[in-house]
């Protein structure tokens, strides 16, 4: 409000304290990945229907995210608002489904009514709760402990650390189920056909590599001058160097050429094999493009040869091309 005094230093200190509280709360979760958590994974894997996630208030907001994450990673899932559920939407839940209930307190009126309804149709319940024991934990087939020592809120009232812990444990459950299902990049791309995530996950190296006249290549015995011309014609950043059997022997970048000329003004007469970098990083045509991109970024590579199992050149990946196509 206008005219109120402000202590920015104190506010910043509290912000740092909030981060520390939440980080410690998440760190404590690792010890809770136990047999009970394993049973939660098995319930979801054995589910013949859908995973229905529910929760009130801030827990409900986390529940929406968990349902969306599960649905996007191979587990049919939906979010059920408890109040809407009690006014007709419980018809969305059927035998064969699994219910995940997020409730920090372990018992609200809405949760109580929903649990009773689930028991009548034999839907198993996984409870994410901060109160163990609690009425919710007592009636659930599996209880996942998401308790925290304290909230990050200065008053200790607003759900902060508790919702962060719920979110992290939900992500852990989704990641574990993905792993157990052997959910692949191709599976991910199939569920995300319209977005950038699916675009990146579904592309292979063969989809993005340069071929034909866009690839610069010379033989090991060719003069460096020819490598320079080949790079220029292809508008590339490097030329693949091939041995007499047309297998990849190395690579020459435009930077290599410049450095060779600075060291020796007659360098253009040298053989490409004398200047090339031997055993460069390579990609295979059928591998995911995101893996090649990760390697290129890690090693600061602008151009990467693509070869088959016999190291015969198939094409060339160009970092700028990949970034221009949205592979960020």
C-alpha angles and dihedrals in degrees: 000000000000113000096017117134118247131205102195094175090056091048092051090048090053091049090055090046090053091054091049092049093050094044091053091048092053092045089057091059095075091075090055095062091103142130091298090056088048090056089053089055091050093049090055094045091050093046111120093189131032137307108245116200123198139173142142128246116338090356087057091054089054089046092057090054093048092051091049092049093050093047093050093050102052105282116107104233142157139183120243118196107221095223092048088046091058090052100054108300093099084088085078088071121075141171109288093041127109122222123214112196120195113198123147092194093046095229135048126160092252093049090048092056094045093050090052091052092048092053090056092059096036097245109160117234130220110196124207101192141153093212116074113200101030137135089264093049091047093056099040123095089220130021123202112198111227098163122143131201092230142344122255089232110110088232094046089234113093114080103252116126089029094057091044089055092047090052094048094047090048090052089049090053093048092048091049092050091048090053093048091050091047087232106190138204088255090054089049092050091050090057094046105045095146104044139074091250092058091041091057097039094049100049121099126202089254090059093058108029123109116244139182117006091002090069120081115211136163137171123258091248096048116107118258087245089070091050089054091050092046092052090048094049093049092044086229136140097231145017126227113232115217130197125227090277090053093249122138111270100166147312136259119204126200085248090057090054093050092048091048091053093048089053096043126012089207093055093112087073093058120102116260089237090063094056104033126106107244123224097010123189109278140192132213120229095238099047121103112274090224090063092052090047091052090052093047091052094045093053096031093242120168097185127026126189117233113214139172126236090282091051092249111153114256100168145307132265117219119200094213091052091053094048091047088055092054099261093141 
